């Protein structure tokens, strides 16, 4: 299983690197008056998906969360839609 070209389980450093690779990362830091996003919650969510992938690797082929909204700092993230394909 992998998350965005990384093999699970991903480390905290992997997650932080992946987030900073996002083309729109500047938007997460706060841009043109918008508040900074809850990057810590995004990190925790990605770590959680990695842990879920590892815990279910014999039963689940794919996990797709799209979109995942990152709310303003301190407000968390929200998965709007998710798909889990059993293996």
Secondary structure, 3 states (H helix, E strand, C coil): CEECCEECCCCHHHHHHHHHHCCCHHHHHCCCCCCCECHHHHHHHHHHHHHHHHHCCCCEEEEEECCEEECECCCCEEECCEEEEEC
